Amino acid sequence: MKTIDYYNKYAEEFTASTFKVEMESLYVPFLRYLPEQASILDLGCGSGRDTLAFKDKGYQVEAIDYSAELVKKAKELTGIEVRQQSFYELNDSEKYDGIWACASLLHCDRDRLPEVMGRIFKALKPNGVCYMSFKYGNTDREKDRRSFTDLDEAQARELVDQLEGVKVLQQWKTVDKRPDRDEEWLNVLWKKHA
């Protein structure tokens, strides 16, 4: 089963397990760098939980997800048009003040991460900010019928070094906030130079 099949098949369960997670502590560092009414892309929006939160805070939000079932859920939840699209297909240019990629790029093939990062930073306006989170580690693995690309500080540094005009604003570790999990996450906040 491919990762995408997992999300299409278990959209309901995935939404239920992630929807009520406390996210404010991750929103705050990201939103601090954005102008009022900023345009945000929720890249790999899942159930639409974060899209809705940003929309309710008065931001202009667009959302994409590769899973048809999750796109349906996100549309229902947020009332906005959600595009079914992969991060490999992101093709915008200087369109967003912020890109939020919470637990989505961890499904990107490691050897394509630099390409996808390039697409993300092309889509950001000058001074735009991108938040990303990865499960903490340095391996590529399969778990629960999904592929994961883990990331640690050294790999994040390697990645940012391959990008031009990108500055690390903040990098920190957190523990999974779901009650039955104790995994660690690497959170990164990167900025596109003007």
VEXFIBA-544006 format. One record per residue (C-alpha): residue in three letters; x, y, z. Coordinates in steps of 0.25 Angstrom, whole numbers, plus 5000, padded with zeros to 4 digits. Layout:
<nodes>
- Ala  X  Y  Z
...
</nodes>
This chain:
<nodes>
- Met  5000  5000  5000
- Lys  5005  5014  4996
- Thr  5005  5025  5006
- Ile  4994  5032  4998
- Asp  4985  5020  4999
- Tyr  4987  5020  5014
- Tyr  4981  5034  5015
- Asn  4970  5031  5005
- Lys  4966  5018  5013
- Tyr  4968  5024  5027
- Ala  4964  5038  5025
- Glu  4953  5037  5036
- Glu  4962  5031  5046
- Phe  4974  5040  5043
- Thr  4965  5053  5044
- Ala  4959  5048  5058
- Ser  4973  5045  5063
- Thr  4979  5058  5059
- Phe  4968  5068  5060
- Lys  4968  5072  5074
- Val  4983  5073  5076
- Glu  4987  5086  5083
- Met  4994  5094  5071
- Glu  4995  5108  5077
- Ser  5009  5106  5082
- Leu  5014  5103  5068
- Tyr  5005  5114  5061
- Val  5011  5125  5070
- Pro  5025  5125  5065
- Phe  5021  5124  5050
- Leu  5010  5135  5051
- Arg  5020  5144  5058
- Tyr  5027  5146  5045
- Leu  5015  5149  5036
- Pro  5008  5162  5033
- Glu  4994  5164  5037
- Gln  4984  5157  5027
- Ala  4996  5150  5021
- Ser  4994  5139  5010
- Ile  4997  5125  5015
- Leu  4998  5112  5007
- Asp  4995  5100  5016
- Leu  5004  5090  5008
- Gly  4998  5076  5011
- Cys  4986  5081  5019
- Gly  4981  5067  5023
- Ser  4967  5069  5030
- Gly  4968  5084  5029
- Arg  4970  5087  5044
- Asp  4981  5097  5042
- Thr  4975  5103  5030
- Leu  4962  5106  5038
- Ala  4971  5112  5050
- Phe  4978  5121  5041
- Lys  4965  5125  5034
- Asp  4958  5128  5047
- Lys  4970  5137  5051
- Gly  4968  5146  5039
- Tyr  4978  5141  5029
- Gln  4976  5138  5014
- Val  4978  5123  5013
- Glu  4979  5113  5002
- Ala  4981  5098  5004
- Ile  4986  5086  4996
- Asp  4986  5071  4999
- Tyr  4989  5059  4991
- Ser  4979  5050  4997
- Ala  4965  5052  4990
- Glu  4958  5047  5003
- Leu  4965  5057  5012
- Val  4963  5068  5001
- Lys  4948  5065  5003
- Lys  4949  5066  5018
- Ala  4957  5079  5018
- Lys  4947  5085  5008
- Glu  4935  5081  5018
- Leu  4942  5087  5030
- Thr  4948  5100  5024
- Gly  4937  5104  5014
- Ile  4949  5108  5005
- Glu  4953  5101  4991
- Val  4964  5091  4994
- Arg  4973  5087  4983
- Gln  4976  5072  4981
- Gln  4991  5074  4978
- Ser  5005  5068  4982
- Phe  5016  5076  4987
- Tyr  5024  5071  4975
- Glu  5014  5079  4967
- Leu  5015  5092  4974
- Asn  5018  5103  4963
- Asp  5014  5116  4969
- Ser  5024  5128  4968
- Glu  5025  5139  4980
- Lys  5010  5137  4984
- Tyr  5010  5134  4999
- Asp  5015  5141  5011
- Gly  5016  5128  5018
- Ile  5016  5113  5015
- Trp  5011  5103  5026
- Ala  5016  5089  5024
- Cys  5013  5082  5037
- Ala  5016  5067  5036
- Ser  5014  5067  5021
- Leu  5028  5067  5015
- Leu  5032  5055  5024
- His  5026  5047  5012
- Cys  5035  5054  5002
- Asp  5045  5045  4996
- Arg  5059  5049  5002
- Asp  5066  5051  4989
- Arg  5054  5060  4984
- Leu  5054  5069  4997
- Pro  5064  5079  4991
- Glu  5055  5080  4979
- Val  5042  5082  4987
- Met  5049  5092  4996
- Gly  5053  5100  4983
- Arg  5038  5100  4979
- Ile  5034  5104  4993
- Phe  5043  5116  4993
- Lys  5040  5120  4979
- Ala  5025  5120  4984
- Leu  5029  5130  4995
- Lys  5029  5145  4994
- Pro  5042  5151  4998
- Asn  5043  5151  5013
- Gly  5033  5139  5013
- Val  5034  5129  5024
- Cys  5032  5114  5023
- Tyr  5029  5105  5035
- Met  5032  5090  5034
- Ser  5032  5078  5043
- Phe  5038  5064  5042
- Lys  5039  5052  5051
- Tyr  5052  5053  5058
- Gly  5063  5044  5053
- Asn  5072  5042  5041
- Thr  5066  5030  5034
- Asp  5056  5026  5023
- Arg  5046  5016  5028
- Glu  5033  5009  5026
- Lys  5023  5010  5037
- Asp  5008  5007  5037
- Arg  5008  5005  5022
- Arg  5014  5019  5020
- Ser  5028  5024  5016
- Phe  5035  5034  5025
- Thr  5047  5042  5023
- Asp  5052  5046  5037
- Leu  5061  5058  5039
- Asp  5071  5063  5049
- Glu  5078  5076  5051
- Ala  5090  5072  5043
- Gln  5081  5068  5031
- Ala  5073  5080  5032
- Arg  5086  5088  5032
- Glu  5091  5080  5019
- Leu  5077  5083  5013
- Val  5077  5098  5016
- Asp  5092  5099  5011
- Gln  5087  5094  4997
- Leu  5077  5106  4996
- Glu  5080  5120  4992
- Gly  5076  5132  5000
- Val  5069  5124  5011
- Lys  5072  5127  5026
- Val  5069  5118  5038
- Leu  5060  5126  5047
- Gln  5057  5115  5058
- Gln  5059  5101  5060
- Trp  5054  5093  5071
- Lys  5049  5079  5076
- Thr  5036  5076  5082
- Val  5029  5063  5087
- Asp  5017  5058  5079
- Lys  5004  5064  5086
- Arg  4995  5052  5083
- Pro  4992  5044  5096
- Asp  4997  5031  5091
- Arg  5010  5036  5085
- Asp  5024  5039  5090
- Glu  5031  5042  5077
- Glu  5040  5054  5076
- Trp  5038  5064  5064
- Leu  5048  5074  5058
- Asn  5041  5087  5055
- Val  5048  5097  5046
- Leu  5045  5111  5042
- Trp  5052  5117  5030
- Lys  5052  5130  5023
- Lys  5054  5134  5009
- His  5063  5147  5007
- Ala  5057  5159  5001
</nodes>
